[in-house]
């Protein structure tokens, strides 16, 4: 094998190993802010699985409550999401807003 071929490294494979692992940083060098479940209950969206876990309900029970009008969902593409304030009221067992 020639000396030229022995010194060739795979593109990017060793350069990733030589860099010290650290926290994921954005372009200005700061960590991305963490978004908690409480933040998402106030202003964000939750998946149906997350709402079922927080409300201690099965998916079948959740869909029965959906049919009864106790909770509403929105579709984003193929995904069903529950708005944070609606999920918070559903988890607390409060009636939906009229």
N, C-alpha and C positions, 0 to 999 in steps of 0.2 A: 504494500500500500504506500502510495507516495506521501510525502510530508504535507502536501497541500490538503489532501483528503483527511488526514488525521486531525488537523487543526480546525476543521469546519464544525461548528456547533449547530444544532437544530435551531431554527429561528424562534426566538422567544422562550424556548424551554428552559435554558439555564439562566437567562437574564431574570426570569421570575423567581428562581430559587435564590439568586444572589441578593435580591432585595429583602430587607428585613420586613417581616410581617408586622402589620400595625392596624389600627382602626381604619375603617373606611372613611376617607375624607373627601370633601367636595373641593372645588377648584380654589377656593380661598384658604384652604387648610383647616377648616373647622369641621367638627363632627356634625352630621345631620341630626336635627332634633328628633327625638323619639316621640312617636305618636302612641299614646296609651289608649286603652279601651274607653276610659272615661272621657278622653278628648273626642273619640269617635262617637260616643253616646251623646255628647253635647252638639257637635258640629258635623260629624262625618256620616259614614254609612257602614253597615254591618252586613255580613252574609247571613243567610238563613241558618247555616250550621252554628255560627257564633251566637245568634239570638237564641237558638234552641238550647245551647249549652248554658248560657247565662240565665235563661228562664226555667231551666230544668224540665224541658218539654221534649217530647219526641217529635220527629218531623211530621208524623201522621197527626199528632195533636196540634202542631203549628198550622198545618194546612186546614185542619178543621176550624181552628180559630180564624184563619184567613177567610174561609168560606162564610163564617158567621159575622165577619166584619169587625173583628176585634183588633186586627192589624192589617196594614196595607203594604204591598211590595211594589217595587219598580223594576223594570227590566232594563239592563244595560247590555245590549247585545244578547248573548245567551245566558247571562248571569242575572240572577234575581237578588236584589239588595233591599234592605230595610233601612229607611232613614233613621239616623241616630235618635232624635227626639221621639219618634214613633216607637222605636225599639225600647227606649227607656220607659215609656208609659206602659208598654206591653209587659215588660219584665216586672214592673212594679205592680201589675194587676189592675191598673187604672183603666177606666173606659176610654175609648178613642175619642178624640175631639170631633165635634159635629161639623 
